[in-house]
Amino acid sequence: MEEEKLNEMFEMVRQNNSMLRTMRRSALIGGILKFIFWVVILVVIPYYVWQYFQPYLKQIQSTYQTVQGQGQSLSDSSSSIAKFFQQFTGGK
């Protein structure tokens, strides 16, 4: 009778150990998958978005620089026009 109870307890301990190992393995796999998910969300997706929008952003930047250069040219032209009119007004 004593041996029967020991065998029963041994079998329960063995099943318990098996369940704990399964739970631990599932937790480990879940943690790894969660890590991969967040790497994809925080690194991979922004990288591909940047690769997609980069040509458009370069085009916008070059257009902005062109407009900025034309604005500087216009500013230089306006000072030249002012000097031209100053010649006729006697330098006032």
Residue pairs with C-beta under 8 A, 6 or more apart in sequence:
86 92
